[in-house]
């Protein structure tokens, strides 16, 4: 009876996270045009810079979060709730100590940060408030976010996702309200703070309902758990830090070379690909607790099946999104931001188009990394980061020697590095999991490539007509919506008819009937 329950739990968790990410995407896509109406492009770049900074600092919790998820899943499978209490108590002490040190360090480094990111003198006070405010909020979530990771490890991801959805909808409503009340860029900070206060309180309540005998106490802090955080978590800590460095390297380079405006162009140009990848990469969040449980129970065949099917549909769904975003980049930007802003429209479109394939391949590394973490070999995740760093280094030398550093060349360089490093990482992992090269190409890669052929084919067929249209933003939204539906139906229909066997077609029909 346990196997079906686990499979149903994985599917339910995956569906909840994907739906939540899709809703999050809609709110994040809708906010920038409104924000840019009330704040300058430079102020928006400053807000994006805050999240660039806290993405680095937040890596102090990356290893910790994965320790919570993996070991809560293991201890829960063994019904060792006392061990969960000790693990969480130790983790809270570690993250609180780190938070105090991190906030103090950023406060002391503030003059250097303002100079490095070329913040204009009239924005320096605002920058200090935003940076320290967002950092303090993030550190609060880093510490007390342990309760969200407990729910994750218990595979109650659907509950955790529901709270997350309510919290970001609350944040969205507050942003709109405070902008209308002319709070300016600080409206985003206050809404961000309210979101995490709300979600933290609800996560704590849900954890105590799921584990009534959960206890948090300094007396439960244990050297054994310190060792767990330092060994398993330490490896993931370094891996996560390097991963974030590679994930945001183009923004760092653009900010250093061109200032806040360049970061804003990259943020706007990558918004659609990043959000689309995040919608479907949420599937990856369900892999770690499921693989950990299957590994603990000795179900290797279940792990292999979960990995292969997960990669297949993860690539298909990402391909569906990216295969439309890349060819229709120009019209998407016009429909989203408009054609009358002061931003660099041409570079923004190019950044969007070239970012798609890189983020798509990046997401595919998630199930393999979850597998390595679940079987207690987290050091193997360094393979992807190492190859990516090597390709970025070679690319930087090449651009320096033969080209010039522009926003577009930086974006192309990083995209190529992501694609090549992800493919090498996956091929090595497939060998360990005994997934043949031909099966990988046929079952995993092709479902993600076919959508691009349909997307560019549709764009080429309609290009003469689209070029003659003199539509406003709302009309473009309607046109792109119709084209998007037609594109999805054509691509999904082709996948179902020509790339799925009878058994898989039957499974798809069964799931659709259940949803209906």
N, C-alpha and C positions, 0 to 999 in steps of 0.2 A: 504493500500500500504506500510505502514511502516514496517510491520512484515516481508514480504519477503525480503525487502531491508536489514533489520537487519540480517536475517538469511544468506543471500548471503554474506553480509559483514563479518560475523563471519567465514564462511567457507573459503572465499578468504583470510582473514587475517591469519587463521590457516594454510592454504596451503602455503602461502608465508613464514611464519616463519619456518615451518617445512623444506621446501626446502632450506631456508637460513642456518638453523642449520646443515643440511646435508652437504652442501658445506663447511661450517665452519669446520665440523668434518674432512672432507677430507684434508683440509689445515693443521689443527692441528696435524693430524696423520702423515702427510708427513714431517713436520718440524723437530721433535726430532732427527731422524737419521742424518739429515744434520747438525743440531746444534751440536750434540755429536761428529761429525767429526772435528769440528773446536774449540770446547771448552771442558774442562774436565767435568767429572761427578760431581765434587765438585762445579764447576762454574754453572752447570745446576741446581744443588740443591739450589744454592744461588738465582738464578732467580726464582725458584719455591717458595723459602722462601719469596721473595719480594711480591708475590701475596698472600701468606698466610697472611702477615702483612696487606696489603692494603684491603684484604677481611674483616678484622676486622674494619679498619678505615672507609671503605666505608659504613658500617652499619649506619654511621651518616646520610646517604641519603636514607636509605631503607624506613623509614616512610614517608619521604618527597616525594619520587617518587610515592608511592601509593596514597598519598594525591592528587598529580597532576592528576594521572590517574582517580581516582574515581570521584573527584569533577569537573574536566574538562568535563567528560562524563555527569555528572548531569547538570552542568550549560549550556552545549551545547544543551542538550535535552530541556532545558527551554529557550534557545536562549538568555542567559545572558552573553554576551561577555565582558561586563564591569567587571563582577565578575571574569572572567578568568584573565583579566589584573591585578586586585588587588591580586588575589591568587598567580600569578606567580611573581609579584613584591615583595610580602612578602616572598615567598619562596627563591628567589634569595638573598635577604638580609640575611636570616637565613643561607643558605648554604655557602655564602661567609665568614661570620663570623666564622662558624665552620671550614672552610678550613684553615683559617689563624691560628686558635688555634691548629688544628690537625698537620699541618706541623711544627709548632714551637715545639709542644710536642714530635714529633718523632725525631726531630733534637736534642733536649735536652736528649732524652732517648737513643741515638745512642750507647754510650759505653755499656750500659746494654744489648741492643739488640744483639750486636756483641758477647758479652760474653755468653748470654743465648743460642744462636744458634751455639756456638762453631766455629765461623768463624776463619779460620787460619790467622795468622798475615799477610801473603803476599796477602790475599784477602780482607783485611779490608777496604782499600781505595776504591777498586772496589765495595765492599758491600755498602759503604756510598753513592757512586754515584748512584748505581742502586736503592737502597731503596728510597732515596730522589727524584730521577728522576721519578720513577714509581708512587710514592705517589703524587707528584705535578701534574702529568698528570691525575691521577685518580680524584684528587680534582677539577681540571679544568672541567673534564667531570661531576663530581657530581654537580657542580654549574650550568654550562651552559647546562648540559644534561636535564634541565627542558624543553627545546624545543622538545626533543625527546619524553618526557612523554606527552606533549601537543598533539602531533600527535597520540600517543597511546590512550589517552582519547577521541580523536575525531574519534577513530576507523579507522584511516588512517595508520594501522599497516603495510600494504603492502608497502606504500611509505617509512616508517621508516626502514623497513627490507631491501629494495633495497639499501638505503644509507649505512646501516650497512654492507651489502655484499660487496659493492664497497670499503668501508673503510678497511675491513679486507683483501681483496685481495691486496689492496695497501700495507698494512702492510706486507703481505707475500712476495710480490715482493721485498720490501725494505730489509727485513731480508735476503733473498737469495743473493741479490746484495751486501749488506754490509758485509755479511760473506765471500763472494768470494773476497772482497777487504780487508779481514783480519782485520775487526774492532773488532773481537772477541765477547764477551758476550755483549758489549755495542751496537752492531748492533741491538739487540732485543729492547733496550731502545729507540733508535732513531726511529725505525720503529713504536713502540708503540705510541710515541709522535706524529708522523706525522699522524697516523690513527685518533687520536681523534681531532686534529686540523681540519682536513678535514671534518669529520662527523659533528662536532659542527657547522661549518659555513653553511653547507648545511641544517641542521635541522632548523637553525634560518630562512633561506630564505623560507623554506617550510611552517613554521608556519605563517609567515606574508602573504604568499599567501593564506593559508587556512582561516586565520582570519585577513583581511586587517585592521580592526580597533583595533587590539591588541596593547596595549601600555605598556611600562615598565618604571616606574617612582617611585622615593621615595615618591612622593605625594600620590601614590595609596596604599602604605603600610597601612594596616588596622588591628586594634586590633582583629576584628572578625576573620580574616584569621590566625592571630597568634594563636588564640584559636583552630582553626581547625587543624593546624599543631601540636600543643601541645597535644591535646586530641586524635584525631583519629591517627595522625601521631606518637604521642608519644607511644601509645600502640603498633603500628606496629614496631616502632623503637626498643623497648625492645624485642619484639618477633623476629625481624630480627637478632638482635645481638646474642640472644641465639641460633637461628637457625644456624647461621654461625659458632658459637662455636661448635655446635653438628656436623655440616657438615664437619668440618675440624679437629675434635678432634683427629683422628688417626694420623694426620700429626704432631700435636703439641706434642703428646705423643712420637711418633717416633723420632722427632727432639730432644726432651729433653733427651730421653734415649740413643739414638745412634748417633745423629748428622746429618749433611747435607746428607750424603750418604743414610741414611734410608728414609729421605724425598724424595729423588730422586727415590728410589725404589717404594715407595708408589705412587708417581706422575706418573711414567711410568706404573705401574701395574694397576692403576685406570683410565688411560687415555681413554681406549676404553669404559668401562662402563659409565664413567662420560660424555664423549662426546655423546655416544648413548642416554643416558638419557636426555641430553640437547637438542638433536635434537627434541625429541618428547615432552619434557616438554615445548617447545616453544608454544605448543597448549594452555598451561595454561595462557599465556599472553593475549589471546583473551577473556578469561572468565570474568575477572574483569569488563571491560567496558560494555560487553554484559549483564552481570547479573545486574550491576548497572542500566542500562537503563531499563531492564525488570522489576526490582524491583520498580523503579520510576513510571513505567506505570502500575503497579499492575498485571503483567503477571506471576503469580506463577507457572502455569502449564508449561510455557515455560522454567522457571528456572529448574524445576524438570526434564523435558525432556533433556535439555541441559546438566545437571549434569550427568545423568545416561548414556546417549550416549557418552558423553565426556570421562567418566571413562572407559567405555567398550573399545573404540578404542584406548585410551591412553595406557591401559594395554596390548592390543593386539600388538600394534606397539612396545612397549618397550619389551614385551615378545619375539617378533620375533628377535630383536637385541640381547637381553641377552641370549636367548635360544641357540644361535649359539656361542656367545663369550665364555660362560662358558665351554662347553665341548671341544672346539677347542683352549683353551687358550695357550697351549704350542706352537702349530704351528703358531698361530697368532703373538706371541712374536718373534719367530724365523724369520718369514717373515718380521716383522716390524723393529726390532732392529738388528737382526742377532745373531749369536751364538759365536761371537769372541770378544765381548766387555767385559769390566771389571766389569759389573754390576752383581748382584746376580740373575741369571736367575731363579733358582728354586723358590725363594721367590717372584719374580715378577709375575711368572705364578700363584702361589697360591693366591696372592693378587687379580689378575684379576678375577680368577674363583669365589672367595668368595664375591667379591664386587657386582656382577651382581644383585642378588636378592634384596639386600639392597637398591641399587639405584633405582631399578624398583618400589619398594613399596614407596620409598620416593617421587617419581614423582607423584604417585597417590594421594598424599595429596594436590596437587596444586589446583584442582577444588574446593575442599571443603573449603580451605582457601580463595579462591577467592569469594566463596559464602558468607562466614562470613563477609568478607570485604565489599562486594557489598550490603549486607543488613544492614550495619552499626553496626556489632557486632564483631569487630576485636579482642576483648579480647579472644574469643573462640579459636583462633589459638594457644594460649598457651598450649592447651591440648596435642598436638603432641610433643611439645618441652619438656613439663614436663615429660611425659612418657619416652621419649628418654633419658633425663638426668637421670631419675631413673634407667633405665635398664643399662646405661653405668656405673653408680656408683656401682650397684650390680655386674656387670661384672668385674670391676676393682678390687673389693674386692675379688671376686672368683679367678681371675688370680693370685693376690698377695698371696693368701692363698695356692693354689693347683698347680699352674703352674708357668711359667716364662714369663717375658715380652719380646716377640720377635715381629718382624714386622708382622708375620702371626697371632699370637694370638691377637694382637691389631686389625688387620683387621677383624678377625672373630668376636671378641667382638662387634665392632661397627656395623658390618653387622646385627648381631642378634638383637641389640638394635633398629636399623632402622626398621626392619621387624615387630617386636612385637609392637613397639609404633605406627607405621603407621596403623596396623590392628585395634588397639584399637581406634585410632582417627577416622578412617573411620567408624567403627561400631557405634560409638556415633553419628557421623554426619548423617549416614544413618537413624538412629532412628528419628532424628529431621526432616529429609526430607521424612520420611515415605517410605523408601526403605527397603523392607523386606530382612532378612538374606538369604533366599533361592534365591531370585532374584539377590542379590549381588554376591553370589557364582556362580550361573549359568551364569549370564549375564556379570559380571565384572571380577571375579577372574579366572574362567576357561579359557577364551581366552588368559590370560597371562601365564597360567601353561602349556597348551598343547604344545607350542613351545619347552619347555625344554625336553619333552618326545621325540619329533622328533629329537632334536639336539643330545641328549645323545644316542638315538637309532642309529642315523646315525654314530656317532663317534664310538660306540661299534662295529658296523658292519664293519667299515673300519679300525679299530685300527691295526689289524695284518698287513694290507697292508701299512698303514701310517708309522708304526714303521720300516719297511724295506726300506723306501725311503731314498735316499741320494741326496736330491734336494737342489739347492741353493735358495737364498731368492726370486729371481724373479720367479722361478718355483713354490715355495710355494705360492706366491701371486696368480699365475694362478690357481693352484690346489684349494686353498681356495675360490677363486672367483667362480669356477665351482660348488664346494660343496655348497657355500652359495646360489647360484641361485636355485639349486635343492632343498635345504632345504626350502627356502622361498616359492617356488611353491608348494611343498608338504604340508607345514603347512597352507598356505593361502587357498589352495584348500580344505583341510579338514575343515577349519573354515567355508568357504563358503557353502560347501555341507552339513555339519552335525551340525553346530552351529548357522546358520542363518535361520530364517523363510522365507516364500515366499515374504513377504513385504520387509524385509531387503535385500534379494537377488535382488529384483527389484530395490531398491534404489541404491545398489552397481552397478548394470548394467547400470543404468541411468547416474550415475556419471562417470563411465568409458567411456561411449559413448560421454559424453560432453568433457572429457579430450582428447578423440581420435579425 
